[in-house]
C-alpha cells in the first residue's frame, strides 16, 4: 500500500520573500519532518516560462529558491526534491492529459478568465497577449500532481480550482483507460498566514511590495521601516486590525510575543519602536539560515548535484509509470501486437466497475458486463473514497454485498438480480 503522498511546488519566477517563506516553505519543511508520508518538493521552472521571458531570471530564481528550501531545513535524504524540467515524463504526461481534457474546463480557469476579462474591459481582443501556456497551465499542474499520484497538495485558497481540475482530468483518464491515477485533494492550512506587503496589500512580486527573505540585515531593517502605517502619534492607542506590521509580526512570533505587541499597540507604542520589534523578531528566525543559504548561492554546483540526485529519485517512479500510461493509451511496441491479440483471444473480457463524477459534484459508479452492458448503477456518494469502498465491498463480498448496499444501488431496467450476481462471481473468479 502506497503511503500518503504530499506534493508542493514553487514557481521559479523571482526571489523568495517573507510571504513565500511563511505561506509555503516553512509549513512544508515542518510537514516533511513528520513520519508516515512521502513528500515531493519541486521547482516549477516550466510554469515560470508562462510569464517570464528572461532566461537569466529563471535560472537565478531556481538557484535562490532551491537554496532557500535547503537553508530552511529541507532534507533531500528524507524527501524527493527535484527540478520540474529534469523530469521529461512530466511534459509527456501533460500531452496525454491534454488529449482527455475538455476545452470548456480550461475556459473556466480563474487566471485565464481574469486575463480575458481584463482585455474585454480595456476594449481589446479577448485573447490579446494571452499565450497558450497560460491557457494550458491547469493541465501542466495536473501532470505535476498525477505523475506521482499525490494524495494531498498544500495550496492557498486561490489554487483550489486547479486541484479540482486535476481531479476531473484524472477521472476522465481513468474512465477511458482504467484506474491509473489517485484523485488528489487540496490541503488548506487555515493557520498559515497570507502576509501583507509593504503597502498593506498581499505580499507579491506583482505589486513590488515584497521583503526578500534573505536580504542583508541592514536592508531588512530599511525595508521594514518602509511598511505603511497610519499617522497616530506615540502614546495614541493603535489598532491591530488591518495593521500590516502587526500581521507580519504575528506570523513569526509566539502567541505570548504576539500578545505583548497587542498590548503595546493598545498602550500607544510608537511606530518606530514597533518596527524595531518586528525587525528583531524576523532577524531572530532568519539569521541562523543566512549562512547556509549563502553557501549554496556561492556554490551552485553543489545545488545542481542535489537537484540531479533528486531527479534520479523521482524518475525511478516516473519512468515506469509513464511506460504503463503509454501502454494504456496505445503507444506500444508493434512487435507485441500479435501476442496481444492471441492473449486477448484466449482470455475472455471481464465485467468491470467504472467510477465517475457527475456535474453536481457527487460521485457514482456503474457495473458493466464484458460487453459493456449496464448491470448496476449506484446512487450518489459525497466522496470518491465512499464510492470506492462500496465497489471494494461488492468485489469482496459479491451477492451478500448486493443486499447490504441495496439503499445505495439503483435497479437497471431489464437486468435481473441473478445476472448481477453471476457477473460478480465471474469477476471474483478471475481475480482469485
N, C-alpha and C positions, 0 to 999 in steps of 0.2 A: 504494500500500500504506500503510495506516494505521500510524504509528509506535507504539511501545509506549506505552500509556496507563496512568498511575498515578493513583489517586484516594484521597484522605484527607479525613475529616470529623471535626469535634469538636462534640459536643452543647453547646448554649449554656444550660447549667443551673447554672453557678457561676463563681467566679473562678479563672482558671488558676493552678495550683500547680506546684511543682517537679517533681512526678511527671508532669504533663501535658507539661511542657517537655522533660524527659529522655526520656520514653517515646514521644512523638508529634511535638511541634513541632520540636525540634532535628533529629532524624533526617530529618524530612520536608523541612525547609528545605535541609538539606545535599543531599538527593536531588534537589531542584528545580534545583540548580546543575549537575547532571550532564547533559551533552548526550545527544541520542539518544532522548529520551522526552518525551511530553506529560504535564504534571502538572495535576491538578484538585484544588483545596483548597476546602472549603466549610464554612460554619457551619450546623450541623444544628439549626435552630431548630424545624422541625416535630417532630423527635424530642424536643426539650425539652418540648413540650406533653404528652407522655405522662405525665411525672412531676412537672411543675411547673405550678401553677395561679396563679402570681404574675406578672402581665404585666410589672411593672417589673423583676423579677428577670431575666426572659428578655431584656428589652431591654438591661439593664446588662451581662449576661453576653455578649451579642452584641457590644457595644461593646468590652468588655475582651478577649475572645478575638480579635476582628479586630485590635485594636491590638497584641496580643501577637504574632500571626503576623508582622505587618509590622515590629515592633521587632526580632524575632528574625532578620530578614533576608529574608523572603519578598518577591520582586519581582513585583508584579502584571503587569509587562510580559512576564515570562518564563513565567508560569503562567496558568491560569484560576482566579480567586479570586472566590467568589460566596457569597451567602446562599441557602440552600436554598429559602426561601419566595419568593424573587424569580424562581423558575423554575416557572411554573404547569404546565409539561409534566410535572413530577415527580409531583404528585398524580394527574394523568390517567393516567400510566403505572402508578402504583400500583393504580388500579382495573382497568386491563387485565390486570395480572399477578394481581390478586386473583381474577379470574374463571377463571384456569387453575391456581390453587394449591390443592392438596388440603388440606382442614382437618386431616387427620391429620399432615401435616408440621408445621403450626403448633402442634399439640398437644404436639409433642416439643421445642419451643424451650426452651432452658435457663431463660431468665428467667421465662417463663410457668409452666413446671413448678415452679420454685423457689417461686413465689408460691402455687401450688396446694398444694404440699407443706407450706408454712408454715401455710396455712389448715387443712389436714387435721390437722396436729399440734396446733393450737390448738382443734380441735373446731368450727371454723367451717364455713360453706358453702364448698365448694372454690373458688368464684369470687368470694368476698367481696372487695370493694374492688379487683377487677381490672377495668380498663377495656379496651374493645376495642382501644384504641391499643397497649397492651402486647401483646395477642394478635397484632395485625397488624404489629408492629414489624419482623419479618423481611421482610415484603413491601415496606414503605417503604424499608428498607435495600437491598433488591434493586433497586428502582426508581432509587435514587441511583446505584448502580453501573452498571446496564444502560443507563440513559439515555445515558451517554457511552461505553458499550462498553469499560469499563476492563479491561485485561488483568491488572493487579496491584493488590491492595488491601492496603496495610500494616495489619496488625491484631495485637492481642495474641492469645494462645492461647485466651482466653475468647470470642473473636469468630469463631473458625474455623468453627463450626457455621453462622453466618449466611452466610458466603461459600459454603459447601456448599449451603445452601438456595437462595441466589441462582442457583447453577449449575443446580440441579434445576428451579427455576421457569423459567429461560431455556430449558432443554432442552425442557420441556413446551410452551412457547410456540412455539419453533422447530419442534417436531414437528407442531403444529396449523396453523401459519400460514407456515411457511417460515423460512429461515435469516436471522434479523434480529439476533440477539444473540451477541456473543462470550461464551464461558464464562469467567468471571473466576477468578483464582487468588489465594489468600491469600499474602501475603508476610510471613513471620515473620522478624523481625530478632533472631537469637539473642543478639547482642551488646548489644541495647538493654535497659537495666535497668528493672525494676519497683521503684520506690523505696518503702522503708518510710516510714511517717509518724512523728509524734512519739511514738506509743505502741508502735512496732515492727510494727504491722500495716500492710498495704498502704496507702499514702497515698491517701486517698479522702475526698471530701466527705461520703460516707455515714457515715464514722467520726469526722468532725470532727477529723481529726488531720493536716491539711494545713499546708504552709508556702506561702502565696501567693507567686507568682513575683516580683511587683513590690511586695511590701510595703516600706514605708520602711526604710532601712538599720538604724536602731536597733531597729525592731520585728523585723527579721530576726534581729538578734543575740539579742533576747529569746526568740524562738521556738526558735532553735537551742539556747539554754541550757536549754530545757524538754524536750529529747529525753531519753527514758527511758534510763538506763544502770544498770549494776549497782553494788554497794556497794564495789567494790575500791578501795582507797586508793592515793594516789600512791606509786609505787615497786613496786607489785604488778603482775606481768605481766597483760595483758588479752587476751581472745580477740577476734579479728576476726570469727570465725564467729558469725552471729546478731546482730552489732552494727549497729543501725540507723544509728548515727553513721558507722561505717566504710563501710557500703554507700552512703550518700548522698555521702560524700566521694569514693568511687571513681567514682561516676557523673559527677563534674565534673573529677576530676584526671587528669593524665597517668599512664601506667604508672610512671614514675620517682617522681612525687609519691606515688602510692599505696604504693609500696614503702617510701618514707620513713616514712609513717604506720604501715605494718605493723610496721616495726622499732621505732617509738616505742611501739606497743602492747606489743610483747614486752619493751621496756625499762621498762614501767610508767608511761607518760605519765599525768599527772593528767587526769581527765575535763574539767575546766575548760579546760586547755590544748588538748586535742583538739577541744573545741567551738569554741575561738577559731580553730584551724586551719581547721575546716570553714566557719565564718563568712567568713573571709578568702578562702577559695577560691571559695565561691559568689558573694560580692560582686564578686570579680575578673571573673567572667563576666557577671554580671547588670548591674552598674553601668553599663557602656557602652550598654546598651539602655534604661535608665530614662528618659532624656530624650526619646528617640523615642517611647516608649510614652506618656509623659505628654503629649506634644504632640498625639497622636491623641485621648487622653481629653479634652483641653481643646478639641479642635476636631472634634466628631463629624460635622460637615457634610463635612469632607474625607474621613473614612472612608466616609460614605454615598455620596459620589461614586465612590470607588474600588470599592465593592461593586456599585453600579449599573452601572458600566462592565464589571465582571467578569460580571455577569448578562447584559448585552447580548452579550458574547463567548460565553458559554455557550449562549445561546439561538440563536445562529447555527447551532449543531449540533442543539440540542434541538427547535427548531420544525419543521424539515423532516423530521427523523427521526420525530417524533410523527405528522406527516402520513402518512408511509409506514406506520406502525403502525396508524393509524386505517383506512387503506385495506385493510390486510391482514386486519383483523378484521371488515370490512364496514361501517364507519362512513363512508359515501361519499355524495357528491353524487348525488342521484337523476337529474339530467339526463344523467349518464354511463351510466346503466343500459342504454339501448337500444344505444348504441355498443359498450358492453362485450359485450353478447350477440352483436352482429354480428361483433365481433372474435373472440369465442370460437368462434363457428360456423365462421369462416374459418380458424381455427388449431387444428390437432389437438393434443389433450393429449399430453404427453410422458412418457416414463419418468422416474423420479426416484430419488434416493438419500435415505434418511432415517436420520440418526444419532441414537442414543439411549443412555441409561444405564440399566442394569438394577439390581435391588435389591442385587446383590452388589458394586456399586460399579464394575464394569467397563463398558467402552464397546463398543458394537456398531453395525453399520449393516445396512440391508437395501436392496435394489434392487427396485423395483416397476415394472410396465409402466404404460401410460397409463390402464388401468382399475383400477389398484390391486392387481393380481395379483402375488404374491411370486415373484420370479425368482431372487433370490440373497440369501443370508444370510451374514454374517461370523461368525467366531469372536470371542472376547473380546480387547479391547485394554486395556492398562493406563491409557492416557490418551486424551482426545478428539483430541489432536494426532496421535497414531499412527493413529487411525481415519480422521481427515480426510486424512492423507497417502495412505492406501490408496484412499480414494474419489477423490482427485485423480489418482492413478496410473491408475485404471480409466477415468476420464473422458478422460485424456490419451492413453493407450496402447491402450485398447479391448481387443481379443481377446488381444494379447500379454500384457497385464496379468493376464488371467484365468489364464494359465499361471504367470506369475511369482508371483502371490499365492495360488496354489492351496492351500498349507497354511493360509491364513487365511480360506478360504472354505468354506462348507458347502453340500453338494448339497441342493437342494429337490426333493422327490418330484414327479414328473410334469413337470419342467421340463428341456428338452433344452439342451445347451450352445449349440446354434445359436440358440435363442431369446434367450439372454442376450446373445450376440454381436450379434445383429440389433438388440436394444434399445439396446445401447451405441452402435452405428453411428447409429441414429436420433437419439439424444441428442447425439452429436458433430456430426452434420449440422445440427441445429437451432441449436447454439451456435457454429457456424463463422462 
